[in-house]
Every structure is written in structure tokens, then in C-alpha cells.
């Protein structure tokens, strides 16, 4: 979906909602792991070192904004990236952090 040339307030609010969903280290780690392929919720729980309820809440937020999809198979739920282009945003963030480190010497 392409946004209009002049985004509306609602467009900016939708963008902010996606950014808020990304704004947690555990969710960023999960997205990074899902960039390698589909994962069962139990694998993501082990990676995040959190209880299943917490991991499910993180994944629910990511699903609500359209970043991940899920599929139930038997008793397990598997997650995958719905929009792998989110990784382009990660690359942009890394560029910002690199530029900042050069500027500040950190």
C-alpha cells in the first residue's frame, strides 16, 4: 500500500503505532530471528528467555501492526515475517547508530 503524497495525521499515527511495536529489544530480537525463517513460539520463548505469556504478548503486538503472521499447527504456533522489508529499517537504524558513533567517538 502506497501512502498519499501528503500523509495525513492518521498516516502519521499509523506509522507511530508500528514504530511503538518495534520499540522493545525483545521484539527486535524476535524479528531478527524470524528474518532467518519461520519459528515456533517455543523457540522464540527460549531465545527471549521469557515466559510464554510475555512472548505471546510481544508477538501479538507485532501481529497487530502487520509485521508478523502466525499459523497454528497442532498445539504449536509458528511465526514468520509478513513484511521482510522491516529489515531495511533495521539497516537504516544501524546506519544511524554508526554515524552517531563516528560523531561522538563511541
C-alpha positions, -999 to 999 in steps of 0.1 A, spaced: 0 0 0 14 33 -10 7 63 12 -6 96 -3 19 122 -14 9 143 16 4 120 45 -25 127 68 -25 128 106 -39 93 105 -10 81 83 15 95 108 -4 79 137 -4 45 119 34 49 114 39 57 150 19 26 160 43 4 140 73 22 155 59 17 190 55 -20 183 92 -22 172 104 -2 203 114 -31 225 146 -51 225 129 -84 228 106 -77 198 136 -65 178 154 -97 187 124 -118 176 122 -100 143 159 -106 137 154 -143 144 124 -145 122 145 -130 94 162 -164 93 129 -182 88 98 -194 105 100 -202 142 77 -219 167 66 -198 196 86 -222 219 118 -213 200 111 -176 204 104 -181 241 137 -199 246 155 -171 226 139 -143 246 143 -161 279 109 -150 289 77 -169 300 53 -179 273 27 -153 283 53 -124 278 65 -138 244 29 -141 233 21 -105 242 52 -94 222 42 -114 192 6 -102 194 18 -66 192 39 -74 162 10 -93 146 -15 -64 152 6 -39 133 12 -64 104 49 -73 109 44 -110 116 19 -137 107 12 -169 126 -1 -203 118 -13 -229 143 -1 -265 137 -14 -289 162 -6 -275 196 22 -252 183 20 -218 168 46 -208 142 55 -172 133 71 -157 102 78 -122 90 49 -109 69 69 -79 56 106 -87 54 112 -51 43 112 -43 80 148 -54 79 156 -24 56 145 -3 86 170 -22 108 197 -14 83 188 22 84 189 22 122 223 6 121 235 34 98 222 60 122 240 43 151 272 41 131 271 77 121 264 87 157 293 66 169 316 83 144 304 118 155 306 111 193 336 88 192 316 60 209 
